[in-house]
Amino acid sequence: MNNEIVSFIRETYKTNGKIYLHEPLFVGNEKKYLEDCIDSTFVSSVGKYVDLFEENIAKYTESQKAVVCVNGTNALHMALLLKGVMPNDEVITQPLTFIATVNAICYCGANPVFIDIDRDNLGLSPDKLKEWITENVELKKDGNNEIRSFNKKTKRKISACVPMHTFGHPCRIDEIAEICKNYNIPLVEDAAESLGSKYKNKYTGTFGEIGILSFNGNKIITTGGGGMLLFNDLELANKAKYLTTQAKVPHPWEFVHDEIGFNYRMPNINAALGVAQLEQIERFLEAKRNLASNYLNFFNQQGIHFVKEPKNAKSNYWLNAILLNNRAERDEFLEFTNGNGVMTRPVWELMNKLPMFKNSLSENLSNAEWISDRLVNIPSSVIL
């Protein structure tokens, strides 16, 4: 069967060479805009493409405002800081995610709390979230005399919840948002992998108080390296722009900074690439959905479960995935495919099993553990 899978993937990508997991594709105005950027000499953090990229992403995602960052991890760090995450607070997230999600929480000095996922969408389970909150959370006033959620056992404030749309498949984000609203827990949406995905006809990254995107080289569109913050609160968005640009007070020539800021600015040359890539996103989405459809038909014939978009969702299918019967079968598949020039990867090691997070709070993570034993990502590059 593994031979048949490798043959199908080679036939799909029409090559006998190495097939990577997700390669960028440049078929539009990338070179034109990059040359224009270079000719302008504005290749650093100021320039027309920075502004244009922010405007275009905001328009595309139907957000009020977007603010660029140097990468998705920095964007998430900034989002958490903007929502008041402080040292020794707790932040709820999922164990099955890329490490950047939890690293950003730790940059704030906060403690991650791992809640299990749903098997169908691979994202934070609202049922498990509500169950944990009901058992562990009490509402009381914080130091600012605001009613907030506190962990009854640790006495720490729960200052944010960070669900992630895994591989571009939307989680049940509206239910999570409602739970967070009821308990006054700020919702920061990690949509790093899901640009273009929708849940109940609304773009991911726009359900929370802040959403973040990533434009790493392996994402559906790339700026080489880059991230974005999405806002529906203009005041908060302006604060983000100010803090990510070294907290500099505007002045024709004076250098005035009135609080600690961050150098999280995306260079204009990266933004130029992003503007061109965003022009192609509908073509990319159509191609990726076609690829997923072909995979689904093939794997159904093989009796292998292909991870498809969940109910009420339209996924960008950033990374396609299959579920095998057990870890041994998974490992055999990984060894065979990679040994035959077809890049495949297991899902990330669960965050609670990493040495720096092994003592973090977590409940029963049986769904995440079940997925971890079985899931494999397969080549997902855009084919036009």
C-alpha positions as CSV (number, residue, x, y, z in Angstrom):
1,M,0.0,0.0,0.0
2,N,2.8,2.4,0.8
3,N,4.2,1.9,-2.7
4,E,0.8,2.8,-4.2
5,I,0.6,6.0,-2.1
6,V,4.1,7.1,-3.2
7,S,3.2,6.4,-6.8
8,F,0.0,8.4,-6.5
9,I,1.7,11.4,-5.0
10,R,4.4,11.2,-7.7
11,E,1.7,11.0,-10.4
12,T,-0.1,14.0,-8.8
13,Y,3.0,16.2,-8.7
14,K,4.4,14.8,-12.0
15,T,7.9,14.3,-10.8
16,N,10.4,11.6,-10.0
17,G,12.5,14.0,-7.9
18,K,12.2,15.0,-4.3
19,I,8.7,16.1,-3.3
20,Y,8.6,18.5,-0.4
21,L,5.8,19.0,2.1
22,H,4.9,22.6,1.1
23,E,6.9,24.7,-1.3
24,P,6.2,28.4,-2.0
25,L,4.9,29.3,-5.5
26,F,5.7,32.6,-7.3
27,V,3.6,33.0,-10.4
28,G,2.5,36.6,-10.2
29,N,3.9,40.1,-9.6
30,E,6.5,39.0,-7.0
31,K,9.6,40.0,-9.1
32,K,7.9,43.2,-10.3
33,Y,7.1,44.4,-6.8
34,L,10.4,43.4,-5.4
35,E,12.3,45.3,-8.1
36,D,10.1,48.3,-7.5
37,C,10.8,48.1,-3.8
38,I,14.6,47.9,-4.4
39,D,14.5,50.7,-6.9
40,S,12.7,52.9,-4.3
41,T,15.5,52.1,-1.8
42,F,12.8,51.7,0.9
43,V,13.6,48.1,1.7
44,S,13.4,48.3,5.5
45,S,10.4,48.9,7.8
46,V,8.9,51.9,6.0
47,G,7.5,51.9,2.5
48,K,4.3,51.8,0.5
49,Y,4.2,48.0,0.4
50,V,3.9,47.7,4.2
51,D,0.9,50.0,4.2
52,L,-0.6,48.2,1.1
53,F,-0.1,44.8,2.6
54,E,-1.9,45.8,5.8
55,E,-4.7,47.3,3.9
56,N,-5.2,44.4,1.6
57,I,-5.1,41.8,4.3
58,A,-7.7,43.8,6.3
59,K,-9.9,44.0,3.3
60,Y,-9.5,40.3,2.4
61,T,-10.2,39.0,6.0
62,E,-13.0,41.6,6.5
63,S,-11.1,43.0,9.5
64,Q,-11.2,46.6,10.6
65,K,-7.4,46.9,10.6
66,A,-4.3,44.7,10.2
67,V,-0.8,45.3,11.5
68,V,2.3,43.6,10.1
69,C,4.9,41.9,12.2
70,V,8.2,40.2,11.5
71,N,6.7,36.8,12.0
72,G,3.6,35.0,13.4
73,T,5.3,34.2,16.8
74,N,5.9,37.9,17.4
75,A,2.4,38.7,16.3
76,L,1.0,36.3,18.9
77,H,3.3,37.6,21.6
78,M,2.1,41.1,20.9
79,A,-1.5,40.0,20.9
80,L,-1.1,38.5,24.3
81,L,0.6,41.6,25.7
82,L,-2.1,43.8,24.3
83,K,-4.7,41.7,26.1
84,G,-2.9,42.2,29.4
85,V,-1.2,38.8,29.8
86,M,1.2,39.1,32.7
87,P,3.8,37.0,34.4
88,N,2.3,34.2,36.5
89,D,-1.0,34.4,34.7
90,E,-2.5,31.3,33.0
91,V,-3.3,31.1,29.3
92,I,-5.5,28.3,28.0
93,T,-4.4,26.6,24.8
94,Q,-4.3,23.2,23.1
95,P,-1.5,20.5,23.4
96,L,-1.6,19.8,19.7
97,T,-0.1,22.9,18.1
98,F,3.2,24.2,16.7
99,I,5.5,25.3,19.6
100,A,5.3,29.0,18.6
101,T,1.8,29.1,20.2
102,V,3.2,28.1,23.6
103,N,6.5,30.0,23.3
104,A,4.6,33.2,22.8
105,I,2.6,32.5,26.1
106,C,5.9,31.9,27.9
107,Y,7.5,35.1,26.5
108,C,4.9,36.9,28.6
109,G,5.9,34.9,31.7
110,A,2.6,33.2,31.7
111,N,1.7,29.5,32.3
112,P,0.1,27.4,29.6
113,V,-2.9,25.3,30.4
114,F,-3.5,22.5,28.0
115,I,-7.1,21.5,27.1
116,D,-7.9,18.6,24.8
117,I,-8.9,18.9,21.1
118,D,-11.7,17.6,18.9
119,R,-10.7,14.7,16.7
120,D,-12.5,16.0,13.6
121,N,-11.0,19.5,13.4
122,L,-7.9,19.0,15.5
123,G,-8.5,22.2,17.4
124,L,-9.4,23.2,20.9
125,S,-12.6,21.4,22.0
126,P,-15.2,23.8,23.4
127,D,-16.8,20.9,25.2
128,K,-13.6,20.1,27.0
129,L,-13.0,23.8,27.6
130,K,-16.4,24.3,29.2
131,E,-15.9,21.2,31.3
132,W,-12.6,22.4,32.6
133,I,-13.7,25.9,33.3
134,T,-16.9,24.7,35.1
135,E,-14.7,22.6,37.5
136,N,-11.7,24.9,37.9
137,V,-12.7,28.6,37.5
138,E,-14.2,31.2,39.7
139,L,-15.2,34.8,38.8
140,K,-13.9,37.5,41.1
141,K,-12.4,41.0,40.9
142,D,-8.8,41.5,39.9
143,G,-6.4,44.2,41.0
144,N,-8.1,46.7,38.6
145,N,-11.5,45.9,40.2
146,E,-12.7,44.0,37.1
147,I,-14.5,40.7,37.2
148,R,-12.1,38.1,35.7
149,S,-11.6,34.4,35.7
150,F,-9.3,32.8,38.3
151,N,-8.1,29.2,38.7
152,K,-9.6,28.1,42.0
153,K,-6.7,25.8,42.7
154,T,-3.7,27.8,41.7
155,K,-5.3,31.3,42.4
156,R,-3.8,32.5,39.1
157,K,-5.8,34.8,36.8
158,I,-6.7,33.2,33.4
159,S,-5.8,36.1,31.2
160,A,-6.4,34.6,27.7
161,C,-7.5,31.6,25.6
162,V,-5.5,30.8,22.4
163,P,-7.2,28.2,20.1
164,M,-5.4,27.3,16.9
165,H,-6.9,26.3,13.5
166,T,-4.7,23.2,12.9
167,F,-3.5,22.7,9.3
168,G,-6.0,25.3,8.2
169,H,-9.1,23.4,9.5
170,P,-11.3,25.8,11.6
171,C,-12.1,24.7,15.1
172,R,-15.5,25.4,16.6
173,I,-14.4,28.9,17.2
174,D,-17.8,30.5,17.7
175,E,-18.5,28.2,20.7
176,I,-15.1,28.9,22.2
177,A,-15.7,32.6,21.7
178,E,-19.0,32.4,23.6
179,I,-17.5,30.5,26.5
180,C,-14.7,33.1,26.7
181,K,-17.2,35.9,26.7
182,N,-19.2,34.4,29.5
183,Y,-16.1,34.1,31.7
184,N,-14.4,37.3,30.6
185,I,-11.4,35.5,29.2
186,P,-9.9,37.4,26.2
187,L,-9.8,35.3,23.1
188,V,-6.7,35.5,20.9
189,E,-7.1,33.5,17.8
190,D,-4.1,31.7,16.3
191,A,-4.9,31.6,12.6
192,A,-1.3,31.2,11.6
193,E,-2.1,28.3,9.3
194,S,-5.6,29.2,8.2
195,L,-5.5,32.3,6.0
196,G,-8.5,32.0,3.6
197,S,-10.4,29.4,5.8
198,K,-13.9,30.2,6.9
199,Y,-16.1,29.0,9.7
200,K,-19.8,29.6,9.3
201,N,-18.9,31.9,6.4
202,K,-16.6,34.1,8.5
203,Y,-12.8,34.2,8.1
204,T,-10.7,32.6,10.8
205,G,-8.7,35.1,12.7
206,T,-11.7,37.4,13.1
207,F,-13.7,35.7,15.8
208,G,-11.4,36.7,18.7
209,E,-10.5,40.1,20.0
210,I,-7.2,39.7,18.1
211,G,-6.3,37.2,15.5
212,I,-2.8,36.4,14.1
213,L,-1.5,35.1,10.7
214,S,1.8,33.7,9.6
215,F,3.5,34.2,6.2
216,N,6.4,31.8,6.7
217,G,7.9,30.3,3.6
218,N,5.7,27.2,4.0
219,K,2.4,28.9,4.4
220,I,-0.3,29.3,1.8
221,I,1.1,32.7,0.9
222,T,4.5,33.9,2.0
223,T,6.5,37.0,2.7
224,G,9.6,34.9,3.3
225,G,9.1,35.5,7.0
226,G,6.3,37.5,8.4
227,G,3.1,37.8,10.5
228,M,0.0,39.9,10.9
229,L,-2.3,41.0,13.6
230,L,-6.0,41.3,12.8
231,F,-8.3,43.7,14.7
232,N,-11.9,44.8,14.8
233,D,-10.9,47.4,17.5
234,L,-9.2,50.4,15.8
235,E,-7.9,51.8,19.1
236,L,-6.2,48.4,19.9
237,A,-4.9,48.2,16.4
238,N,-3.3,51.6,16.6
239,K,-1.7,50.6,19.9
240,A,-0.3,47.5,18.3
241,K,1.3,49.5,15.4
242,Y,2.8,51.9,18.0
243,L,4.3,49.2,20.2
244,T,5.6,47.1,17.3
245,T,7.5,50.1,15.9
246,Q,9.6,50.7,19.1
247,A,6.8,52.8,20.7
248,K,8.0,55.9,18.8
249,V,6.0,59.1,19.2
250,P,5.5,60.6,15.7
251,H,7.7,63.7,15.2
252,P,9.5,65.2,12.1
253,W,12.9,64.7,13.6
254,E,12.9,64.1,17.3
255,F,13.4,60.6,18.7
256,V,10.7,60.3,21.4
257,H,9.7,57.0,23.0
258,D,7.4,57.1,25.9
259,E,7.2,53.4,26.8
260,I,9.0,50.1,26.1
261,G,8.4,49.0,22.6
262,F,9.3,46.2,20.3
263,N,11.1,46.0,17.0
264,Y,8.6,43.7,15.4
265,R,8.4,45.6,12.1
266,M,8.1,43.7,8.8
267,P,10.5,45.1,6.1
268,N,9.0,46.7,3.1
269,I,10.7,44.2,0.8
270,N,8.9,41.3,2.6
271,A,5.6,43.2,2.3
272,A,6.1,43.6,-1.4
273,L,6.3,39.9,-1.7
274,G,3.2,39.5,0.4
275,V,1.2,42.0,-1.8
276,A,2.0,39.9,-4.9
277,Q,1.2,36.6,-3.1
278,L,-2.1,37.8,-1.8
279,E,-3.2,38.6,-5.4
280,Q,-3.0,34.9,-6.1
281,I,-4.7,33.5,-3.0
282,E,-8.0,32.6,-4.7
283,R,-6.1,30.6,-7.3
284,F,-4.1,28.9,-4.5
285,L,-7.2,28.1,-2.5
286,E,-8.9,26.5,-5.4
287,A,-5.8,24.5,-6.3
288,K,-5.4,23.3,-2.7
289,R,-9.0,22.3,-2.4
290,N,-8.8,20.4,-5.7
291,L,-5.7,18.6,-4.4
292,A,-7.5,17.7,-1.2
293,S,-10.5,16.4,-3.2
294,N,-8.1,14.1,-5.2
295,Y,-6.4,12.9,-2.0
296,L,-9.8,12.2,-0.4
297,N,-11.0,10.1,-3.3
298,F,-7.7,8.2,-3.5
299,F,-7.4,7.4,0.3
300,N,-11.1,6.4,0.5
301,Q,-10.3,3.7,-2.1
302,Q,-7.3,2.6,0.1
303,G,-9.4,2.5,3.2
304,I,-7.3,5.2,4.9
305,H,-8.9,8.2,6.7
306,F,-8.1,11.5,5.0
307,V,-8.6,14.6,7.3
308,K,-11.2,16.7,5.6
309,E,-12.8,20.0,6.5
310,P,-15.1,19.8,9.5
311,K,-18.8,20.7,9.5
312,N,-19.7,24.3,8.9
313,A,-16.2,25.0,7.7
314,K,-14.4,25.8,4.4
315,S,-10.7,24.9,4.9
316,N,-7.7,26.2,3.0
317,Y,-6.2,22.7,3.4
318,W,-2.8,24.2,4.2
319,L,-1.3,20.8,5.1
320,N,-3.1,17.7,4.1
321,A,-3.1,14.8,6.6
322,I,-4.1,11.2,6.9
323,L,-4.8,9.0,10.0
324,L,-3.2,5.6,10.1
325,N,-4.2,2.8,12.5
326,N,-1.5,3.1,15.1
327,R,1.9,4.6,15.9
328,A,3.8,1.6,14.5
329,E,2.0,1.9,11.1
330,R,2.6,5.6,11.2
331,D,6.3,5.2,11.8
332,E,6.6,2.6,9.0
333,F,4.8,4.9,6.6
334,L,7.1,7.8,7.6
335,E,10.2,5.8,7.0
336,F,9.1,4.4,3.7
337,T,7.9,7.7,2.2
338,N,10.9,9.8,3.3
339,G,13.2,7.0,2.2
340,N,11.6,7.2,-1.3
341,G,11.9,11.0,-1.8
342,V,8.4,11.9,-0.7
343,M,8.5,14.2,2.4
344,T,6.0,13.3,5.1
345,R,5.9,14.4,8.7
346,P,4.2,13.3,11.9
347,V,2.1,15.9,13.8
348,W,4.2,17.9,16.3
349,E,5.1,16.4,19.6
350,L,2.4,17.2,22.0
351,M,3.3,20.4,24.0
352,N,2.7,18.8,27.4
353,K,5.3,16.1,26.6
354,L,8.1,18.6,25.9
355,P,10.5,18.9,28.8
356,M,9.8,22.6,29.4
357,F,6.1,22.1,29.6
358,K,5.8,18.7,31.2
359,N,4.7,20.2,34.6
360,S,2.1,22.5,33.0
361,L,-1.6,22.1,33.9
362,S,-3.5,19.7,31.7
363,E,-6.6,17.5,31.9
364,N,-7.4,14.3,30.1
365,L,-5.7,14.7,26.6
366,S,-6.9,11.4,25.1
367,N,-8.0,12.9,21.8
368,A,-4.7,14.7,21.3
369,E,-2.8,11.6,22.2
370,W,-4.9,9.4,19.8
371,I,-4.2,11.9,17.0
372,S,-0.5,12.1,17.8
373,D,-0.1,8.3,17.4
374,R,-1.8,8.3,13.9
375,L,-1.5,11.5,12.0
376,V,0.9,12.1,9.1
377,N,1.1,15.2,6.9
378,I,1.6,14.5,3.2
379,P,2.8,16.8,0.4
380,S,0.5,19.8,0.1
381,S,2.2,22.3,-2.3
382,V,-0.1,24.2,-4.6
383,I,-0.5,22.7,-8.1
384,L,-1.8,25.1,-10.7
